Amino acid sequence: MILKLYLFINHCMLLCKLKTATLIFSDAYMLSMY
């Protein structure tokens, strides 16, 4: 049970990091276009 919770939190953290990285990347891409 605790292991599942840990994996779930780990998964969410990974997704959050991925989203943040994607946002930063897209922002840099938009800036480089101008």
matplotlib code that plots the C-alpha trace (Angstrom):
import matplotlib.pyplot as plt

x = [0.0, 2.7, 4.8, 1.9, 1.6, 5.3, 5.3, 2.2, 3.9, 7.1, 5.1, 3.4, 6.8, 8.2, 5.2, 5.5, 9.2, 8.4, 5.7, 8.0, 10.8, 8.5, 7.2, 10.7, 11.7, 8.7, 9.3, 12.9, 11.8, 9.3, 11.9, 14.4, 11.8, 11.6]
y = [0.0, 2.4, 1.3, 2.1, 5.5, 6.1, 5.1, 7.3, 10.4, 9.6, 9.4, 12.7, 14.4, 13.1, 14.4, 17.8, 18.0, 16.9, 19.6, 22.3, 21.3, 21.3, 24.7, 26.1, 24.5, 25.9, 29.4, 29.3, 28.1, 31.0, 33.5, 32.2, 32.6, 36.3]
z = [0.0, 1.0, -1.9, -4.3, -2.8, -3.1, -6.8, -7.4, -5.8, -7.7, -11.0, -10.3, -9.5, -12.8, -14.7, -13.0, -13.9, -17.5, -17.8, -16.4, -18.7, -21.7, -20.7, -20.4, -23.7, -25.5, -24.0, -25.2, -28.6, -28.9, -27.8, -30.4, -33.1, -32.6]

ax = plt.figure().add_subplot(projection="3d")
ax.plot(x, y, z, "-o")
ax.set_aspect("equal")
plt.show()
